[in-house]
Amino acid sequence: QVQLMESGGLSVQPGGSLTLSCAASGYTTPTFCWGWFRQAPGKEREKVASIATGGATTEYADFVKGRFDISEDDAEKKLYLQMNSLKPEDTAMYYCAADFSAGSCYNRQNFAYWGQGTQVTVSS
């Protein structure tokens, strides 16, 4: 049974940095595609970033480009999101996702497995 669990969500001040982690378990095959999503109250879930196996291909939403960095460690089955220059608009529940099916990570919204989320709050 594949399970994903996020961690690292905290309350930080604007301009601060935070690293989110996602630990996956319950499988032996490489993760084809990892993704970070977020959802703020009253808003639709939006894709933050994705990364393909091996880290050769990454994707970032326009609102995080230059500020966030996605990385992964397939051997450890972990996904990371380094967030810098955080803004109040970044406040949301952040979810990690994984998928093992073939296909491009680019613009992929449908992931097979999801974590429960970790809360990130950016405020003064």
N, C-alpha and C positions, 0 to 999 in steps of 0.2 A: 504494500500500500504506500503510494507516494505521499509524502507529507512535506509541507513547506512551513517554515516558521521564521517570521521577521523579528528583528530586535534592533535596538539602538535608538528608537524614537524618544525624543525628549522635548522639553520646552526650552527654546533658546531665544536670544535677542536678535533683532535684525542685524545682518552683516556677519553673523556667526556661522560656524561650520558644524556639520554633523555627519556621521557615517552610519548608514543603515546596513544591516547584514541580513542575509537570508540563508538559512541552513535547510538543506533538502536531505531527505532520507527515503529509504524504501525502494530503491532501484539500483541497478548496476550499469546500465547503459549511459553513455554520455548525454548530457542535456543538449539538445539541439538548439534550443532558443530559451533565453532568459529574458524576463521583462520586469520593469518596475512601473506600477500604476499608482495613481493617487485619486482620492475623492474627497472633496470638501463638502460640508453640509449644504444641501440644496443645489449641488452641482453634479453634473455627470462625471462618471469615472473617466479619467484621461490617462493616456499613455505618457510616461515620463521618459523612459529610455528602454532600449533593448540591446542585447548582445548575443551574437551567435557563438557556437562552440569554438573554442580556440581564441576568441576575442578578435578575430579578423574583421568582423563587421559590427559596427555599433550604430545606434540610432538615438537621436535626442530630439525631444520636442523643442520647438523654438523658444519656449519660455524658460528653458533650463540650459540651453546651449551656452557654453563658456563658463558655466557655474557648477554644473554637476558632472560627475564622471562615473560611468558604470564599469565594473570589472567583475570577473568571475574566476573561480578556481574549480575546474571540473573534477580534479582529483579529490578535493575536499568537499565537493558538492556544495559550494557556497557562492553566493552572489552578493555584491556590494554596491552601494551607491554613496559616493562621496559628494556631499552637498556643501557648497561654499556660497558665500555672499547671500545668505538666506534672506528672504523677504517675507513679510506677513502673508503675501499671496501664496506662499509655499505651504501654508498651514493646511494640513489634510491628513487623512489616514492613508498611509502608504502600504501598498501590497506588492509582494513579489509573485511572480508567476513563472511557470516552466512548461515547456512542451517538448515532446520527443518526436513529433511527426515531421516529415519532410516538408520543405517549403522555406521561403524567405522569411527572415525575422522582420524585415522592413514592413512597417505598417500592419504588422500582425496584431490583431485584437483578441482573437480567440485562442486562449491558452487552456491547456487541459487541466492544469493544476494551479491552485492558488493558496496563498497563505491567509491567515486571519487578519493581518494588518498590524501596523505599529503607528502610533499617533505622533505626528510632528507638529509642534506648535511654535510659531515664530511671532513673538510679540515683545513689546517693551515692558 
